[in-house]
Structures are given as structure tokens and as C-alpha cells.
Amino acid sequence: MTNQSTHELGPLATLEGVWEGAHGADVSPDDDRTQIERNAFRERLEFEPTGLVENHEQWDAQAKQVMLSFVVPRGICVLAGA
């Protein structure tokens, strides 16, 4: 674990921990686009403090905004801010 405590995460503190799902379903067209393909999946996400970073501002303290970005397997990028 890092040296940053949970209370320093601010609005993200409630997200700390391990999140798991075992009943995911990816529904998409098959390669030739003639049928629907269904693939079951499970996933696990670990969210923990990382300590201070020097790469850039990670959230907008003045507006009290945070941003999360991730890419799903087909290369779709999702940006979520609050």
C-alpha cells in the first residue's frame, strides 16, 4: 500500500477497494456483421491510493471536478467527469 491515506482521496475515497463482477455480457456484431455475438466476461478493478504524482494536475480543485478515462477492448475510449 502507498503512503497516501484514504481521506486524501477526497470525493474518490468511497471508490477505494476491490470491485468485481462475474456476470458481464458483451453483445456485438460478429466479424462479418451477419449475426450477433455474445461473450460472457468477468472483471476485477482495484482502486487504491497511489501517492503524489508529478506528471500533471489530476483533478480540477477549483471546480471540484475529477476525470476518469478508460478504454474498452474494442478501442472505445470513455471519459467520465464529475
C-alpha positions in Angstrom: 0.0 0.0 0.0 1.1 3.6 -0.5 1.7 6.3 2.0 -1.4 8.3 0.9 -4.4 7.8 3.2 -7.9 7.2 2.1 -9.1 10.6 3.4 -6.7 12.3 1.0 -8.6 10.9 -2.0 -11.4 13.4 -1.4 -14.5 12.6 -3.5 -12.9 9.4 -4.7 -12.5 7.9 -1.2 -15.7 5.8 -1.5 -14.3 4.0 -4.6 -11.2 2.6 -2.8 -11.2 -1.2 -2.7 -11.6 -4.1 -5.0 -14.6 -4.2 -7.3 -15.5 -7.4 -9.1 -18.2 -8.5 -11.5 -18.8 -12.1 -12.7 -21.9 -11.6 -14.9 -20.8 -9.3 -17.8 -22.1 -9.8 -21.3 -20.5 -8.2 -24.4 -23.0 -8.1 -27.2 -21.7 -7.1 -30.6 -21.9 -7.9 -34.3 -19.7 -10.8 -35.4 -16.8 -10.3 -37.8 -18.9 -10.4 -41.0 -21.7 -8.4 -39.4 -24.4 -11.0 -40.1 -25.1 -12.2 -36.6 -24.9 -11.0 -33.0 -22.1 -12.4 -31.0 -22.5 -12.7 -27.2 -19.4 -13.1 -25.0 -19.6 -13.6 -21.2 -16.9 -11.9 -19.2 -15.9 -11.1 -15.7 -13.7 -8.3 -14.5 -11.8 -7.0 -11.5 -10.8 -3.5 -10.7 -8.5 -2.5 -7.8 -8.7 1.1 -6.8 -6.1 2.3 -4.3 -4.2 5.5 -3.5 -1.0 5.9 -5.5 0.6 8.7 -3.7 1.6 12.0 -5.2 2.3 12.2 -8.9 4.3 14.8 -10.8 3.0 14.2 -14.3 0.2 16.8 -14.3 -2.8 18.0 -12.4 -5.1 15.1 -11.8 -8.2 16.9 -10.9 -9.6 20.4 -11.0 -9.5 21.5 -7.4 -11.1 24.9 -8.1 -14.2 23.4 -9.8 -14.0 20.3 -7.6 -14.0 18.1 -10.7 -12.3 14.7 -11.3 -11.9 12.8 -14.6 -11.6 9.1 -15.2 -10.7 7.7 -18.6 -10.5 4.1 -19.7 -10.5 2.1 -22.9 -12.7 -1.0 -23.5 -11.4 -3.9 -25.5 -12.7 -2.7 -28.9 -10.7 0.6 -28.5 -13.6 2.7 -27.4 -12.5 5.4 -25.0 -14.8 6.6 -22.2 -14.2 9.8 -20.3 -16.3 10.3 -17.1 -16.1 13.5 -15.2 -17.9 14.7 -12.1 
